[in-house]
Amino acid sequence: MLLKLGLLLLTLPLILLMGAWGVEYVDVSNCIHEGGHYDYLNGQCVEDTGAPFIPFAQRHPLLVSSCMWAACAGLLLCLVALYRSRR
């Protein structure tokens, strides 16, 4: 049971994080292919070039850090479960 919980905590937050980043990546890619510039603060495609690049982790620090901490906790649970099964 502990191993299943650990694997769940290890994989699901990272999939959630990759999904959120991937959705935004598709929007940015479509905007650039249309000839525009992506405004990361407002999340929209603009015509002017004044929109600076702001990293995903800087715009969504709570999402990134909570997913990473949950994945670390999942890894620890997996290690504990595997250690207990070998004893």
Summary of the structure (lengths in Angstrom):
residues: 87
radius of gyration: 18.4
end to end distance: 16.4
largest distance: 63.2
contacts: 219
relative contact order: 0.22
helix: 71%
strand: 7%
